């Protein structure tokens, strides 16, 4: 077909249908990618972020529990007491 020829209605309709059927997969892929982005955002906001916050709080509480004071005593550390028997 030469550039100077005028397309008749049948050729235009066929070309249009061909373009529409080929581009349908592109919309499907774009929709799937968009859905994946929304799901990952929701997972981060409602599952991952709170879990990370809980882990950080647990670590901070554990550090505060084993705090060392200026006089050398340790708060929260289990210490065994041995009695000295005098003779």
Residue, then its C-alpha position, 0 to 999 in steps of 0.5 A: x500500500x502506498x502512502x498516497x492511497x486513501x484507506x477505505x472504511x474496511x481497512x480502517x476498521x480492521x486496523x483499528x480493531x487490530x490496535x485495540x486488541x493488541x493494546x488490551x494486554x498493555x492495560x491489563x499489565x498496567x492494572x496489575x502493576x497498579x494493583x500490586x503497588x496498592x497492595x504493597x502500600x497497604x501491607x507496609x502501612x498496616x503490617x510491616x511498619x507496626x511490626x518494625x515499631x514493636x521490635x524497636x520498642x522491645x529493644x529500647x525497653x530491653x536497653x532501659x531495663x539493663x541500665x547502668x548507674x553511676x555507682x556501678x550498680x546495674x538495674x534489671x540484672x539478675x545477681x546471685x547473692x552469696x553469704x559469707x560464713x564467718x567462723 
